[in-house]
Amino acid sequence: MSGFETIYLGDLRTQNVHLQSGNSIITDAPTDNQGKGEAFSPTDLCALSLTNCIITTMGIYAKNHGYHIEGTKAHTIKHMVSDPRRIGRIEIKIQIQLLEKTDEHAREGLLRIVKTCPVARSLHPDIVQDVTVEFV
């Protein structure tokens, strides 16, 4: 595993490079915490990591079981709390686009991933993971 490199650019902004691919992500502090809010904040990426991990793990599950979920969408809202300032709740609404007819067992397998993906298991238990799933 090659890792990542982070460079502080000043003005509460970082550039983060995925060393294997060369792709980069800029972060910026949010406007409510002295930043410009011109890019994802570190806590935005944390919340989005949960969403992306759930959907990616669902994609692996679907692929291994012979069906497809391309077109699946999610909407993520991060709720901050203070004292100490941290993420208090991550609210995610997922609409799974099933391209094949599936049985209840397949749907249950996809729903189980919501609580068992690696990021869901890695987040502190004080962070409420409010995830709803709709099959469309």
C-alpha positions in Angstrom: 0.0 0.0 0.0 1.5 3.3 -1.1 -0.3 5.7 1.2 -1.0 9.4 0.9 0.8 12.7 1.1 -0.6 15.9 2.6 0.7 19.4 2.1 -0.6 22.4 4.1 -1.2 25.2 1.5 -2.0 27.9 4.1 -5.3 29.6 4.8 -6.6 26.5 6.4 -6.3 24.5 3.2 -4.6 21.1 2.5 -3.8 19.2 -0.7 -3.9 15.4 -0.3 -2.4 13.1 -2.9 -3.2 9.4 -3.3 0.3 8.2 -4.1 -0.7 5.1 -6.1 -2.9 7.0 -8.6 -1.7 10.6 -8.3 -5.3 11.8 -7.7 -5.7 14.7 -5.3 -8.3 16.2 -2.9 -8.2 19.7 -1.6 -9.7 20.3 1.9 -10.7 23.7 3.3 -11.9 24.6 6.8 -15.7 25.4 6.8 -16.9 28.9 7.0 -18.2 28.3 10.6 -14.7 27.4 11.7 -12.6 30.2 10.2 -12.3 28.7 6.7 -13.5 29.8 3.2 -15.7 26.7 2.7 -14.4 26.4 -0.9 -13.7 22.6 -0.7 -14.7 19.6 1.3 -13.7 20.0 5.0 -12.0 17.1 6.8 -15.2 16.3 8.6 -17.1 16.4 5.3 -14.7 13.7 4.0 -15.3 11.7 7.2 -19.1 11.7 6.7 -18.7 11.0 3.0 -16.3 8.1 3.8 -19.2 6.4 5.5 -21.5 6.9 2.5 -18.9 5.8 0.0 -17.9 2.8 2.1 -21.5 1.6 2.3 -22.1 2.0 -1.4 -18.8 0.5 -2.4 -19.3 -2.5 -0.1 -22.8 -2.9 -1.5 -21.3 -2.9 -5.0 -18.9 -5.7 -4.0 -21.8 -7.6 -2.5 -23.9 -7.1 -5.6 -21.1 -8.1 -7.9 -20.4 -11.3 -6.0 -24.1 -12.2 -6.2 -24.5 -11.5 -9.9 -26.5 -8.3 -10.0 -25.8 -4.6 -10.5 -26.5 -1.4 -8.5 -25.2 1.1 -11.0 -27.2 4.4 -10.6 -27.5 4.0 -6.9 -27.6 7.5 -5.3 -27.1 8.9 -1.8 -27.6 12.2 0.0 -25.4 12.8 3.0 -25.8 15.5 5.7 -23.2 15.9 8.4 -24.5 17.3 11.7 -21.8 19.0 13.9 -22.1 19.4 17.7 -20.0 21.5 20.0 -18.2 21.1 23.3 -16.2 19.4 22.0 -16.6 20.3 18.3 -17.1 17.0 16.5 -19.5 15.2 14.2 -22.6 14.3 16.2 -24.7 12.6 13.5 -24.3 11.5 9.9 -27.6 11.3 8.0 -27.6 9.3 4.8 -30.4 8.5 2.4 -29.6 5.9 -0.1 -31.7 5.0 -3.2 -30.5 1.6 -4.5 -31.1 1.1 -8.2 -31.4 -2.6 -8.6 -31.1 -3.5 -12.3 -32.2 -7.1 -11.8 -35.1 -8.7 -10.0 -33.8 -9.8 -6.6 -35.3 -11.7 -3.7 -35.7 -10.6 -0.1 -32.4 -12.4 0.8 -30.5 -10.1 -1.6 -32.1 -7.0 -0.2 -31.4 -8.1 3.4 -27.7 -8.6 2.4 -27.5 -5.1 1.1 -29.2 -3.7 4.2 -26.8 -5.6 6.5 -23.9 -3.7 4.9 -25.1 -0.4 6.3 -23.9 -1.3 9.8 -21.0 -3.7 8.9 -19.0 -1.8 6.3 -15.4 -1.0 7.5 -16.1 2.8 8.0 -19.3 2.1 10.0 -17.4 -0.1 12.3 -14.5 2.4 12.6 -16.4 5.5 13.6 -16.7 6.4 17.3 -20.0 5.0 18.8 -21.0 8.5 19.9 -21.5 9.4 16.2 -25.1 8.6 15.3 -25.2 6.8 11.9 -28.7 7.6 10.6 -28.9 5.6 7.4 -32.1 4.9 5.4 -32.3 2.8 2.3 -34.9 2.8 -0.4 -35.0 0.3 -3.2 -36.1 1.9 -6.5 
